[in-house]
Amino acid sequence: MVISVLERRGEIGLRRALGATRTHVAVQFVAESALLALAGGAALGGFTTTIYATARHWSAVVPAATLAAAMAAAVAVGAVAGVYPALRAARLSPAEALRTV
């Protein structure tokens, strides 16, 4: 996500210049980080479970409570990991961000 902030400085500057507040920018990056972690966690967890169960000749069954807990953990980890990049993006001034484009 830090690299994403660096690569998207122009977008951040444009959003800020058009009226987005620092909070809007920060929430965007935290949400993106949480959604990416959720998608990656679900895909990797499902793939790993299916491969392991298939290798053991088992049926791939995951209890709903375990699935919900795994999804919640993925979102939490993603949100925490996105806080620093979000704060870094929110601190960019519109003029500075647009000047580097």
C-alpha positions as CSV (number, residue, x, y, z in Angstrom):
1,M,0.0,0.0,0.0
2,V,2.9,2.4,0.6
3,I,3.9,1.8,-3.1
4,S,0.3,2.4,-4.1
5,V,0.4,5.8,-2.4
6,L,3.6,6.8,-4.1
7,E,2.4,5.7,-7.5
8,R,-1.0,7.4,-7.1
9,R,0.2,10.8,-5.9
10,G,-1.4,12.5,-8.9
11,E,-4.8,10.9,-8.1
12,I,-4.5,11.9,-4.5
13,G,-3.6,15.5,-5.4
14,L,-6.5,15.7,-7.8
15,R,-9.0,14.4,-5.3
16,R,-7.7,16.8,-2.7
17,A,-7.8,19.7,-5.2
18,L,-11.4,18.8,-6.0
19,G,-12.5,19.0,-2.4
20,A,-11.7,15.6,-0.8
21,T,-10.6,16.0,2.8
22,R,-7.7,14.2,4.4
23,T,-10.3,11.9,6.0
24,H,-11.7,11.0,2.7
25,V,-8.3,10.0,1.3
26,A,-7.4,8.1,4.5
27,V,-10.6,6.2,4.5
28,Q,-10.1,5.3,0.8
29,F,-6.7,3.7,1.4
30,V,-7.7,1.9,4.6
31,A,-10.8,0.5,2.8
32,E,-8.7,-0.6,-0.2
33,S,-6.2,-2.3,2.1
34,A,-9.0,-4.1,4.0
35,L,-10.7,-5.3,0.8
36,L,-7.5,-6.5,-0.8
37,A,-6.7,-8.4,2.4
38,L,-10.2,-9.9,2.4
39,A,-10.0,-11.0,-1.2
40,G,-6.5,-12.3,-0.9
41,G,-7.2,-14.1,2.4
42,A,-10.4,-15.7,1.0
43,A,-8.7,-16.8,-2.2
44,L,-5.5,-18.1,-0.5
45,G,-7.4,-19.8,2.3
46,G,-9.9,-21.4,0.0
47,F,-7.2,-22.5,-2.4
48,T,-5.0,-23.9,0.4
49,T,-7.9,-25.7,2.1
50,T,-9.0,-27.3,-1.2
51,I,-5.6,-28.4,-2.2
52,Y,-4.9,-29.9,1.2
53,A,-8.2,-31.7,1.4
54,T,-7.8,-33.0,-2.2
55,A,-4.3,-34.3,-1.4
56,R,-5.7,-36.3,1.6
57,H,-8.8,-37.5,-0.4
58,W,-11.1,-35.5,1.9
59,S,-14.0,-33.3,1.0
60,A,-13.2,-29.6,1.5
61,V,-15.6,-28.4,4.2
62,V,-15.0,-25.3,6.3
63,P,-17.4,-24.5,9.1
64,A,-19.3,-21.2,8.8
65,A,-17.9,-19.9,12.1
66,T,-14.4,-20.6,11.0
67,L,-14.9,-18.9,7.7
68,A,-16.4,-15.8,9.3
69,A,-13.6,-15.6,11.8
70,A,-11.0,-15.9,9.0
71,M,-12.7,-13.2,7.0
72,A,-12.9,-10.9,10.0
73,A,-9.2,-11.5,10.8
74,A,-8.2,-10.8,7.2
75,V,-10.2,-7.5,7.2
76,A,-8.6,-6.5,10.6
77,V,-5.1,-7.2,9.5
78,G,-5.7,-5.4,6.2
79,A,-7.1,-2.4,7.9
80,V,-4.2,-2.2,10.4
81,A,-1.7,-2.6,7.6
82,G,-3.4,0.2,5.6
83,V,-3.3,2.8,8.4
84,Y,0.3,4.1,7.8
85,P,-0.1,4.4,4.0
86,A,-3.4,6.1,4.5
87,L,-2.0,8.6,6.9
88,R,0.9,9.2,4.6
89,A,-1.5,9.8,1.7
90,A,-3.7,12.1,3.8
91,R,-0.8,14.3,4.7
92,L,0.0,15.1,1.1
93,S,-0.9,18.6,0.1
94,P,-2.8,18.9,-3.2
95,A,-0.2,21.2,-4.7
96,E,2.7,19.0,-3.7
97,A,1.1,15.9,-5.0
98,L,0.1,17.5,-8.4
99,R,3.5,19.0,-8.8
100,T,5.2,15.6,-8.8
101,V,3.0,14.2,-11.7
